[in-house]
Amino acid sequence: MVSRHSRGSFRQWVPEWIRNYRQGWFKGDAIAGMTTAAVVIPKALAYATIAGLPVQVGLYTVLVPMAIYALLGSSRPLSVSTTTTIAILAGSALGQISPTGDPVVLIVGSATLAVLVGAFLVLAGVLRLGFVANFISEPVLVGFKAGIGIVIVLDQAPKLLGIHIEKGNFLHNLIATFWGIPHASLPTVAVGILMVLILVAMKRFTPSAPAPLVAVAIGIAGVSLLGLDRFGISLVGNVPTGLPALTLPGWEWVTPLWPAAIGIALMSFTETIAAGRAFARSDEPTPQPNRELIATGIANIGGAFLGGMTAGGGTTQTAVNRLAGAHTQLAGLITAALALGTCLLLAPFISLMPNATLAAVVIVYSVGLIEASEFRDILAVRRTEFIWALAAMLGVMLLGTLKGIVVAIIVSLVALAYQVSDPPVYALVRKPGTNVFRPKSDEHPEDESFAGLLLVRSEGRIFFVNAQRVGHKLLALIAESKPRVIALDLSGVFDLEYTALKMLTEAENQMREQGVMLWLVGMNPGVFAMVRNSPLGRSLGPTRMFFNLEQAVAHFQV
């Protein structure tokens, strides 16, 4: 007989989305899984070629890491295979160990690189370094999504036009696409526009229908029945069949590959957690950064032994997965199952898909990432955070995903440092007939002040960075009101660092010599303990420290 404790322990190992699964979610998960497969499988094949690997490696990367993450990850909509940036970084690293492009060396090197990346990710998760994800704020995510949406649309535009451009940075791609418009293939444009119209119309009038699957089916049927490829419409092309074979890492490649593996691991985690957070809903569990590190790491290691390349959460495929109706990671398992089916049976059908169809699906779903209303809402609340969002958007567009996020985080930290270095210090007055004290304002001329008593409040942490600025603001208020007593309300100060405490002690000595008394009000236990054990506490004594402003005012009026 299985004990209740054993059942509880077993339940802890069951993925959260399985424990809480609802029957009504299945249709959305099934449609999303199939739709995402139609998008991610062809893209993964292309990413494999970017890394200099055989196209089937991309297919194996969809199959294995996707399934492993679905069972271990904490983000419900996240779709894990590989991304453009990871593929480019992997290609650069593998090119160093095989400049001639030897397929055997590249495949073994790819497995070694994936194992190293996975090991670094797991180690970071065990060391609980996932807190790095906390530096990505909500405005940064808004900008990140918008930037990704714009980059994706531009990336797919040449396929929609039937032109080929040499890929470069965002501005290069924009200019190259613009100059390529006169050379666009009219049949390809016609197919692309038709697919966009079908997708938009179905989203508008039949939102419950699987619009991307319909578009993909129409595209494949058009090629099969009408021979659209005769008109120069490019297709996804040949997809090899067969199951992945066991691939063992080459430990001789560890030394030359480990520096690149650290960078790819950072890239993988950054994109994974950003995509997971960007597409999480408020009614879902929040992605857990440390668990994401471990889950993505194990996904990389597992994929490496079955022929996959380095993997991570992809923003494009996650966007398609979520917007197509994914509720849980069952969608990811369905995508992985279809990758397996493609290996065995569906490769000939996928190979008939027009690239314009694929581009139309990606563009229609990616445009939804660009939410102008979110930017307006942020601007209405705080201009500084609006700048963070713009920095994230422009960073992703102009510098790429990883560098864009890093730029946005740096902007956020600089802005935060500026705010911390300039805490508010304001004079207080009392609302008539109440014990409510609020900042002095021209909107409330009836508020009470007290001749000879200056009530002052500061907020935040006062430490060596901002102590001098707080002092300057305090001196300006003293010079304006010329009080006999200054009651400094510290109820909003959660920490008073030693440097600040020493400066406050020196200021109290100087004011006392000038006949001005300093009182401290509303200290929390930690601040009170610091003050009490310092020369300032001995100088003030219990008679000049108060629990609240009302008590201080009453003592002054005695």
Legacy VTK file of the C-alpha trace (Angstrom):
# vtk DataFile Version 3.0
C-alpha trace
ASCII
DATASET POLYDATA
POINTS 558 float
0.000 0.000 0.000
1.358 3.421 -0.986
1.500 5.837 1.951
0.080 9.352 1.813
3.601 10.702 2.337
4.864 8.719 -0.677
2.023 10.036 -2.836
2.838 13.593 -1.732
6.532 13.145 -2.502
5.713 11.727 -5.930
3.351 14.644 -6.632
6.189 17.122 -6.054
8.047 15.634 -9.021
5.044 15.920 -11.346
5.239 19.150 -13.434
2.980 21.932 -12.142
1.060 22.216 -15.403
0.199 18.496 -15.325
-1.023 18.666 -11.701
-3.293 21.612 -12.506
-4.305 20.690 -16.051
-7.838 21.538 -17.188
-9.728 19.719 -19.905
-10.651 22.985 -21.618
-6.987 23.742 -22.309
-6.399 20.782 -24.609
-7.765 22.321 -27.806
-5.611 25.447 -27.440
-2.525 23.396 -26.581
-3.053 21.058 -29.531
-3.536 23.894 -32.030
-0.599 25.856 -30.607
1.677 22.816 -30.635
0.875 22.076 -34.278
1.110 25.723 -35.290
4.427 26.215 -33.533
5.755 23.048 -35.150
4.872 24.464 -38.575
6.910 27.565 -37.731
9.780 26.246 -35.621
10.726 23.135 -37.594
11.607 24.969 -40.826
13.348 27.723 -38.856
15.370 25.181 -36.868
16.518 23.613 -40.130
17.688 27.032 -41.267
19.419 27.717 -37.931
21.382 24.475 -38.292
22.761 25.688 -41.607
23.636 29.042 -39.993
25.766 27.111 -37.495
27.373 25.169 -40.358
25.675 21.904 -39.330
23.562 19.451 -41.362
19.897 20.517 -41.543
18.646 17.479 -39.603
20.518 18.743 -36.519
17.949 21.549 -36.321
15.156 18.979 -36.401
16.745 17.016 -33.548
17.070 20.253 -31.560
13.298 20.711 -31.766
12.664 17.099 -30.787
14.804 16.548 -27.683
15.310 19.881 -25.822
11.657 20.827 -26.417
10.422 17.633 -24.756
12.885 17.798 -21.847
12.062 21.430 -21.083
8.313 20.714 -21.200
8.761 18.281 -18.298
11.240 20.331 -16.247
10.670 24.023 -17.010
8.529 26.481 -15.081
7.240 28.647 -17.975
4.042 27.372 -19.520
4.245 29.043 -22.966
8.017 28.880 -23.515
9.083 27.053 -26.661
12.645 25.755 -26.495
14.827 24.794 -29.443
17.426 27.169 -30.840
17.564 30.809 -31.948
19.292 32.943 -34.517
21.738 34.385 -31.998
22.610 31.018 -30.467
23.084 29.530 -33.941
25.397 32.374 -34.957
27.454 32.046 -31.756
27.605 28.263 -32.123
28.699 28.587 -35.744
31.466 30.982 -34.772
32.726 28.620 -32.031
32.562 25.533 -34.235
34.336 27.341 -37.061
37.369 27.694 -34.801
37.740 23.925 -34.339
36.964 23.031 -37.955
37.813 25.833 -40.402
37.323 23.399 -43.318
33.797 22.464 -42.202
34.429 18.757 -41.643
30.902 17.374 -40.882
32.173 14.719 -38.454
34.187 17.251 -36.424
31.307 19.740 -36.490
28.737 17.242 -35.213
31.007 16.029 -32.398
32.012 19.625 -31.632
28.353 20.663 -31.556
27.564 17.904 -29.061
30.526 18.976 -26.920
29.448 22.612 -27.047
25.859 21.739 -26.087
27.072 19.641 -23.124
29.310 22.503 -21.926
26.508 25.046 -22.282
24.153 22.741 -20.402
26.700 22.142 -17.645
27.272 25.878 -17.147
23.510 26.501 -17.007
22.940 23.723 -14.459
25.861 24.979 -12.350
24.440 28.517 -12.400
21.058 27.152 -11.313
22.591 25.141 -8.468
24.473 28.275 -7.344
21.155 30.155 -7.530
22.382 32.805 -9.945
18.924 33.222 -11.435
18.526 36.478 -9.497
20.136 38.130 -12.537
16.699 37.892 -14.150
15.349 40.344 -11.541
17.222 43.121 -13.331
14.757 42.855 -16.234
11.916 45.214 -15.287
8.414 45.322 -16.777
9.141 48.399 -18.977
12.261 46.623 -20.230
10.100 43.615 -21.137
7.636 45.863 -22.981
10.470 47.352 -25.013
12.054 43.940 -25.477
8.858 42.494 -26.949
8.338 45.473 -29.252
11.935 45.368 -30.453
11.757 41.628 -31.055
8.486 42.092 -32.954
10.020 44.708 -35.255
13.174 42.637 -35.817
11.125 39.521 -36.625
8.913 41.379 -39.111
11.956 42.829 -40.865
13.667 39.423 -40.850
10.683 37.796 -42.575
9.940 40.639 -45.035
12.416 39.424 -47.724
10.720 35.989 -47.738
7.375 37.704 -48.200
8.797 39.684 -51.118
10.631 36.770 -52.679
14.010 38.477 -52.533
17.328 37.490 -51.020
19.430 39.920 -49.028
22.760 39.475 -47.333
21.904 39.610 -43.625
23.629 42.144 -41.391
22.564 44.466 -38.593
19.094 45.975 -38.351
19.830 49.115 -40.373
21.642 47.101 -43.051
18.695 44.704 -43.342
16.205 47.582 -43.446
18.063 49.368 -46.241
18.725 46.147 -48.159
15.048 45.157 -47.954
13.946 48.619 -49.112
16.283 48.540 -52.128
15.162 45.000 -52.911
11.487 45.931 -53.292
11.777 46.704 -57.059
13.147 43.174 -57.550
10.324 41.482 -55.627
8.749 38.337 -57.084
5.121 39.155 -57.850
3.905 35.541 -57.463
5.644 35.315 -54.081
4.182 38.661 -52.995
0.733 37.492 -54.113
1.035 34.291 -52.071
2.343 36.225 -49.050
-0.432 38.834 -49.188
-3.065 36.110 -49.612
-1.728 34.291 -46.560
-1.657 37.490 -44.501
-5.260 38.266 -45.491
-6.368 34.740 -44.597
-4.659 34.921 -41.220
-5.962 38.405 -40.364
-9.507 37.587 -41.527
-9.616 34.348 -39.549
-8.245 36.045 -36.430
-10.947 38.688 -36.788
-13.998 36.637 -37.772
-13.190 33.077 -36.632
-10.770 33.529 -33.716
-11.280 29.990 -32.457
-10.173 28.434 -35.781
-6.522 27.343 -36.223
-5.679 30.086 -38.724
-1.924 29.322 -39.079
-2.603 25.651 -39.744
-5.147 26.582 -42.397
-2.628 28.924 -44.033
0.105 26.268 -43.946
-2.247 23.641 -45.395
-3.325 25.999 -48.182
0.300 26.818 -48.979
1.324 23.141 -49.171
-1.807 22.272 -51.173
-1.087 25.103 -53.606
2.372 23.726 -54.297
1.177 20.114 -54.505
-1.900 20.738 -56.675
-1.084 23.896 -58.612
2.690 23.666 -58.850
3.243 27.172 -57.483
6.965 26.547 -57.377
6.926 26.792 -61.204
6.467 30.540 -60.800
9.657 30.982 -58.840
8.069 30.723 -55.387
10.730 29.366 -53.033
9.987 26.402 -50.801
11.387 25.217 -47.484
13.191 22.463 -49.398
14.396 18.952 -48.678
14.125 17.709 -45.100
15.992 14.428 -44.395
14.141 11.593 -42.660
15.322 9.214 -39.928
15.807 9.091 -36.157
18.744 10.789 -34.421
21.704 8.586 -33.548
23.618 8.606 -30.271
26.269 11.319 -30.427
29.113 11.404 -27.915
30.996 14.617 -27.086
34.649 14.899 -27.994
36.393 15.798 -24.791
39.418 17.031 -26.726
37.265 19.982 -27.798
36.424 21.087 -24.245
39.419 23.430 -23.906
38.869 25.404 -27.135
35.075 25.532 -26.710
34.478 26.346 -23.039
34.926 30.164 -23.337
32.325 30.285 -26.118
30.080 27.974 -24.080
29.947 30.505 -21.231
28.788 33.233 -23.619
26.212 30.971 -25.251
24.954 29.863 -21.818
24.437 33.508 -20.863
22.692 34.121 -24.179
20.504 31.055 -23.761
19.438 31.972 -20.227
18.861 35.640 -21.042
16.658 34.886 -24.029
14.902 32.069 -22.185
13.955 34.048 -19.086
13.103 37.187 -21.086
10.810 35.230 -23.423
9.300 33.251 -20.542
8.512 36.395 -18.550
7.410 38.395 -21.579
4.686 35.903 -22.491
3.593 34.829 -19.005
0.025 35.623 -17.997
-0.981 37.056 -14.663
-2.977 33.925 -13.777
0.008 31.615 -14.343
2.904 30.692 -12.069
5.810 33.097 -12.505
8.818 31.498 -14.232
11.450 30.553 -11.630
14.877 31.712 -12.853
16.949 29.073 -11.050
14.677 26.288 -12.238
14.844 27.732 -15.768
18.625 27.526 -15.620
18.551 23.879 -14.587
15.770 22.899 -17.014
17.423 24.598 -19.991
20.774 23.117 -18.981
19.438 19.564 -18.859
17.627 20.175 -22.161
20.957 21.119 -23.750
22.750 18.096 -22.312
19.984 15.707 -23.371
19.846 17.196 -26.855
23.608 16.939 -27.237
23.614 13.142 -26.913
20.869 12.812 -29.547
22.374 15.035 -32.207
20.933 18.410 -31.183
22.750 21.735 -31.096
22.790 24.348 -28.307
19.281 25.378 -27.333
17.305 28.031 -25.508
13.903 29.666 -25.364
13.040 31.334 -28.661
11.072 34.574 -28.682
9.553 34.061 -32.140
8.328 30.547 -31.508
7.184 31.414 -27.976
5.167 34.308 -29.407
3.566 32.011 -31.981
2.967 29.329 -29.332
1.271 31.714 -26.919
-0.722 33.670 -29.480
-1.880 30.459 -31.170
-3.532 29.429 -27.900
-0.986 27.550 -25.766
-2.021 27.133 -22.136
0.662 24.703 -20.930
3.790 22.836 -21.933
1.609 20.145 -23.516
1.891 22.386 -26.586
5.676 21.934 -26.435
5.304 18.153 -26.192
3.029 18.193 -29.236
5.588 20.270 -31.125
8.286 17.756 -30.149
6.041 14.872 -31.220
5.501 16.507 -34.604
9.264 16.946 -34.928
9.524 13.183 -34.350
6.789 12.620 -36.908
8.659 14.859 -39.329
11.771 12.764 -38.823
9.793 9.662 -39.758
6.921 10.696 -42.033
6.173 14.382 -42.551
9.441 15.670 -43.956
8.237 15.517 -47.599
5.165 17.639 -46.752
7.094 20.253 -44.755
9.522 20.552 -47.647
6.625 21.732 -49.877
5.741 24.716 -47.687
6.303 28.069 -49.433
8.662 30.323 -47.494
6.152 33.129 -48.054
3.555 31.146 -46.094
5.949 30.683 -43.216
6.865 34.373 -43.307
3.198 35.425 -43.295
2.467 33.314 -40.189
5.473 34.694 -38.331
4.745 38.327 -39.307
1.049 38.263 -38.412
1.764 36.813 -34.995
4.827 38.966 -34.328
3.029 42.254 -35.010
1.022 41.555 -31.859
4.214 42.004 -29.825
4.301 45.709 -30.665
1.865 47.281 -28.193
1.859 51.061 -28.573
-0.737 51.313 -25.789
1.720 49.809 -23.287
4.267 52.493 -24.137
1.590 55.170 -23.652
0.597 53.694 -20.283
4.220 53.717 -19.093
4.750 57.293 -20.293
1.610 58.412 -18.457
2.998 57.028 -15.202
6.719 57.785 -15.398
8.861 59.240 -18.153
12.043 57.572 -16.854
10.635 54.074 -17.251
9.329 55.003 -20.694
12.961 55.733 -21.602
13.899 52.264 -20.279
11.313 50.703 -22.600
12.594 52.696 -25.583
16.181 51.763 -24.716
15.248 48.070 -24.646
13.390 48.328 -27.951
16.141 50.243 -29.740
18.829 48.080 -28.149
17.243 44.872 -29.437
16.708 46.415 -32.878
20.150 47.952 -33.327
22.394 45.663 -31.275
20.643 42.299 -31.237
18.752 40.452 -28.522
21.468 39.891 -25.926
23.231 43.226 -26.313
19.863 44.982 -26.430
18.800 43.451 -23.122
22.180 44.266 -21.594
21.862 47.890 -22.741
18.354 48.109 -21.307
19.485 46.613 -17.994
22.402 49.067 -17.832
20.039 51.976 -18.538
17.705 50.673 -15.828
20.533 50.351 -13.302
21.923 53.797 -14.125
18.473 55.345 -13.753
17.941 53.421 -10.522
21.340 54.554 -9.231
20.399 58.146 -10.011
17.135 57.779 -8.108
18.924 56.208 -5.143
21.508 58.991 -5.164
18.808 61.654 -4.990
16.240 60.638 -2.339
13.372 63.026 -1.591
13.631 65.410 1.359
10.604 67.613 2.001
9.050 69.781 4.665
5.871 68.487 6.289
2.711 70.229 7.444
-0.394 68.916 9.212
-3.825 68.618 7.696
-6.180 70.707 9.924
-8.139 68.720 12.500
-6.217 65.496 11.861
-2.967 63.767 12.711
-2.111 63.464 9.013
1.242 64.985 8.021
1.923 65.576 4.337
4.421 67.479 2.157
3.993 71.227 2.089
2.091 72.217 -1.053
0.463 75.275 -2.610
-2.609 73.101 -3.198
-3.293 73.045 0.536
-2.545 76.522 1.942
-4.766 75.746 4.950
-2.354 73.100 6.284
-0.798 73.836 9.681
2.842 74.628 10.259
4.439 75.374 13.645
6.529 78.452 14.267
10.048 77.443 15.282
9.511 73.763 14.376
10.577 72.297 11.034
9.147 68.890 10.237
11.235 67.113 7.605
10.901 63.680 6.001
13.340 61.681 3.912
12.726 58.304 2.296
14.699 55.300 1.125
18.141 54.176 2.166
20.504 56.914 3.309
24.109 55.872 2.700
27.453 57.142 1.478
26.197 57.725 -2.081
23.381 60.101 -1.172
24.154 61.304 2.365
25.757 64.547 1.195
22.853 65.346 -1.152
20.364 64.710 1.661
22.409 67.083 3.823
22.337 69.846 1.174
18.558 69.580 0.846
18.139 69.658 4.620
20.340 72.771 4.936
18.273 74.544 2.242
15.063 73.888 4.203
16.706 75.090 7.436
17.929 78.279 5.771
14.406 78.966 4.495
12.470 78.418 7.731
15.126 79.257 10.406
13.680 76.872 13.032
14.633 76.317 16.662
13.886 72.585 16.386
14.191 70.207 13.441
12.144 67.016 13.694
13.576 64.593 11.129
11.013 61.904 10.292
12.872 58.671 9.440
9.826 56.407 9.220
10.419 56.041 5.475
14.147 55.300 5.878
14.735 51.554 6.048
18.526 51.778 6.505
20.965 54.382 7.787
24.512 53.475 6.755
27.545 54.344 8.937
28.841 57.133 6.664
25.434 58.812 6.692
25.141 58.364 10.452
28.541 59.993 10.964
27.567 62.952 8.754
24.302 63.315 10.682
26.245 63.283 13.948
28.537 66.076 12.746
25.525 68.063 11.479
23.817 67.715 14.872
26.904 69.083 16.636
27.048 72.085 14.306
23.330 72.843 14.642
23.455 72.545 18.441
26.279 75.102 18.525
24.014 77.439 16.507
21.121 76.931 18.906
19.133 74.560 16.685
18.019 71.256 18.188
17.672 68.025 16.169
14.983 65.480 16.965
14.673 62.072 15.332
11.208 60.605 14.721
9.725 57.278 13.643
12.876 55.152 13.413
12.446 51.471 12.618
14.148 48.976 14.993
17.276 48.595 12.850
17.864 52.333 12.452
17.046 52.944 16.110
19.614 50.344 17.198
22.315 52.007 15.077
21.534 55.479 16.406
21.297 54.324 20.024
24.744 52.689 19.852
26.395 55.728 18.264
27.622 59.089 19.612
24.521 60.658 18.055
22.258 58.519 20.215
24.183 59.479 23.346
23.977 63.138 22.352
20.254 63.084 21.664
19.234 60.904 24.591
15.695 59.549 24.934
14.198 63.051 25.207
14.961 63.904 21.555
13.784 60.656 19.919
10.050 60.119 19.289
7.808 57.346 18.038
5.839 59.532 15.627
5.371 63.110 14.436
2.221 63.648 16.475
4.152 62.919 19.682
6.982 65.256 18.580
4.567 68.119 17.841
2.804 67.629 21.162
6.156 67.731 23.000
7.154 70.911 21.128
3.877 72.652 22.039
4.191 71.929 25.752
LINES 1 559
558 0 1 2 3 4 5 6 7 8 9 10 11 12 13 14 15 16 17 18 19 20 21 22 23 24 25 26 27 28 29 30 31 32 33 34 35 36 37 38 39 40 41 42 43 44 45 46 47 48 49 50 51 52 53 54 55 56 57 58 59 60 61 62 63 64 65 66 67 68 69 70 71 72 73 74 75 76 77 78 79 80 81 82 83 84 85 86 87 88 89 90 91 92 93 94 95 96 97 98 99 100 101 102 103 104 105 106 107 108 109 110 111 112 113 114 115 116 117 118 119 120 121 122 123 124 125 126 127 128 129 130 131 132 133 134 135 136 137 138 139 140 141 142 143 144 145 146 147 148 149 150 151 152 153 154 155 156 157 158 159 160 161 162 163 164 165 166 167 168 169 170 171 172 173 174 175 176 177 178 179 180 181 182 183 184 185 186 187 188 189 190 191 192 193 194 195 196 197 198 199 200 201 202 203 204 205 206 207 208 209 210 211 212 213 214 215 216 217 218 219 220 221 222 223 224 225 226 227 228 229 230 231 232 233 234 235 236 237 238 239 240 241 242 243 244 245 246 247 248 249 250 251 252 253 254 255 256 257 258 259 260 261 262 263 264 265 266 267 268 269 270 271 272 273 274 275 276 277 278 279 280 281 282 283 284 285 286 287 288 289 290 291 292 293 294 295 296 297 298 299 300 301 302 303 304 305 306 307 308 309 310 311 312 313 314 315 316 317 318 319 320 321 322 323 324 325 326 327 328 329 330 331 332 333 334 335 336 337 338 339 340 341 342 343 344 345 346 347 348 349 350 351 352 353 354 355 356 357 358 359 360 361 362 363 364 365 366 367 368 369 370 371 372 373 374 375 376 377 378 379 380 381 382 383 384 385 386 387 388 389 390 391 392 393 394 395 396 397 398 399 400 401 402 403 404 405 406 407 408 409 410 411 412 413 414 415 416 417 418 419 420 421 422 423 424 425 426 427 428 429 430 431 432 433 434 435 436 437 438 439 440 441 442 443 444 445 446 447 448 449 450 451 452 453 454 455 456 457 458 459 460 461 462 463 464 465 466 467 468 469 470 471 472 473 474 475 476 477 478 479 480 481 482 483 484 485 486 487 488 489 490 491 492 493 494 495 496 497 498 499 500 501 502 503 504 505 506 507 508 509 510 511 512 513 514 515 516 517 518 519 520 521 522 523 524 525 526 527 528 529 530 531 532 533 534 535 536 537 538 539 540 541 542 543 544 545 546 547 548 549 550 551 552 553 554 555 556 557
